[in-house]
Amino acid sequence: MSEYAGNDIALTPIGKIWTGFKSPADCPFNAHLNEGTSQIELDPAYLDGLFGLQDRATHLVVLYWFDQADRNRLQTSPPHVKGDDVFGVFALRAPHRPNPIALSTVEIKAIDGNVITVSGLDCCDGTFLLDLKPYVPAVDRQDTAIFNVTNNALWEETSPVR
Ligand SMILES: C[S@@+](CC[C@H](N)C(=O)[O-])C[C@H]1O[C@@H](n2cnc3c(N)ncnc32)[C@H](O)[C@@H]1O
């Protein structure tokens, strides 16, 4: 048995996300493909945690839990990859992974009490929210970053790296 097995970590959801999508099959492949808006409903118990956000940040890093993911899958062929190419889940943004934590950066549209309206997310209605962090350009932007998307139907063939 691995030295990590058995060291389970308990997380308590801090809210829910509302997107209007009823199942994973209804969701866009990733958040940037959702041109609508979504609502993040924070448990009012955590309202104090929003203090200062509105004046400080335009974008939010959202962490959430994919409850319908296959946690045993370590390799998969994503639906938008052409052909049968298989990748490890740590080389993908696939929902299926041992700890199905999802991450998206979204724009804050409005904050109304415990409800934050953001640019569109890619999860089902009622998805559990794990954490919110401000997107900090000086920390998060990586000007030299490249992601090779050759053979990917989501991206233009003319631009193999993103
Ligand atoms: C490719 S993942 C990207 C998630 C996140 N933006 C990221 O990069 O970590 C988005 C897909 O997860 C799937 N999905 C959405 N809600 C889910 C849920 N509750 N459980 C499992 N899969 C889900 C949908 O098929 C959706 O297209």
The ligand as a Gaussian input file, in Angstrom:
#p B3LYP/6-31G(d) Opt

LIG

0 1
 C      -13.272000      19.184000     -18.944000
 S      -13.967000      19.534000     -17.357000
 C      -13.150000      21.066000     -16.990000
 C      -13.403000      21.480000     -15.575000
 C      -12.608000      22.681000     -15.099000
 N      -12.856000      23.866000     -15.870000
 C      -11.133000      22.374000     -15.076000
 O      -10.430000      22.719000     -16.022000
 O      -10.668000      21.773000     -14.086000
 C      -15.619000      20.056000     -17.718000
 C      -16.515000      18.878000     -17.957000
 O      -16.787000      18.214000     -16.728000
 C      -18.018000      17.511000     -16.829000
 N      -18.787000      17.710000     -15.594000
 C      -19.526000      18.782000     -15.260000
 N      -20.088000      18.635000     -14.059000
 C      -19.681000      17.406000     -13.607000
 C      -19.914000      16.659000     -12.419000
 N      -20.682000      17.124000     -11.424000
 N      -19.318000      15.450000     -12.295000
 C      -18.543000      14.961000     -13.284000
 N      -18.295000      15.617000     -14.433000
 C      -18.847000      16.822000     -14.605000
 C      -18.742000      18.046000     -18.048000
 O      -18.733000      17.020000     -19.029000
 C      -17.875000      19.229000     -18.494000
 O      -17.853000      19.355000     -19.895000

